[in-house]
Amino acid sequence: MKLLFASDSFKGTISSTESAQMLEKAAREIFGKDVVCKSIPVADGGEGTTDAVIAARSGKKIHLTVHGPLMEKASAYYGDLGKGEAVMEMAVASGLPMVPAEKRNPLNTTTYGTGELLRDALDKGFTKISIAIGGSATNDGGIGCMKALGVRFLDSDGHELSGIGADLEKIADIDTSGLDERIAKTSFTVMCDVTNPLCGKDGATYTFGRQKGATAEIQDRLEKGMQNYRDIIIKKFGINPDEIAGSGAAGGLGAALLVFLKAKLKSGIETVLDLTDFDSQLDGVDFVVTGEGRTDWQSCFGKVVQGVGDRCKNKGVPALALVGSMGKDADKIFEHGICSMLPTVVDTISLEEALAHAKEAYYDGALRLFRFIKTGMAINERKRGL
């Protein structure tokens, strides 16, 4: 019997790699030592994407110091996958957890450090770069990131702006003459499952601003600034970011990457599965176990379980999901190649208690899952014997 494990991390409790280790231990306990187990760390383009792809591709980390969301010095890294290919995530340079709760205000944060990640990759000769843009602390339209790459955002007096959210309303002109020339020879893929436009009620500011610390008043100010930024892009380059799906991702960083770097927007999980050559890993596999911390209706829109399930369905390989919990419309995931789903939490307990005992519950859940499979195998063998 040959099994493949490909689970997302259970945020804050179990990594993708740890889940695979526990699944393998449980599989050997139920099926015996001869069962063949392999695993692929996966992520959906958010936190942990870089680590998952590095592990799956046997890449290596490149460490560097960048400027964080408040222009503080911060340690960051990205992945060298070989042959000029790099993978990175903006959350390590411009992520929300990097900003203390009492200092969260997207008027003051910048994506400058993300631009430093990209610039370092260019300095090291990478010509194919994939960047995940989930988990941002910013709403600067990506102007900080582009500033690090040579674009100048100027106010009405011709002075260069610093590249924070508050600068959006001050932009009077955009000078791209200093944009890093190496960008034209580099392909960029943006990993993102958000399709929001840059502006409007479904745009970057009103959809994601509050979770980054913006009050209603701050949101209104940022939105006016974002509209100003959009209008100047339309005037200067003939491109309307609001007509580009995903331009509102990561506080408008999506717009900057798509407009200035000519990046291609792709589903995070689909990009990760492609980078890890997932389809070929399914050859000869009897079934796949995937999972995530919580499965509900949102899981069908670009999450790991949906992406893995669809790939398995296309190859005719059964896929099972071991998840932390199940929420509203979790059963819709069965339309995406998932044959059955088992939650690890089996009692009415508080979230704090569930998180504290997440690993024990996961391993117990894995044992129950494999016992069900073994029972099904026994029933099938008995029928064949009859």
Order of alpha helices (4+ residues) and beta strands (2+ residues): beta-alpha-beta-alpha-beta-beta-beta-alpha-alpha-beta-alpha-beta-beta-beta-alpha-alpha-alpha-beta-alpha-alpha-beta-beta-alpha-beta-beta-beta-alpha-alpha
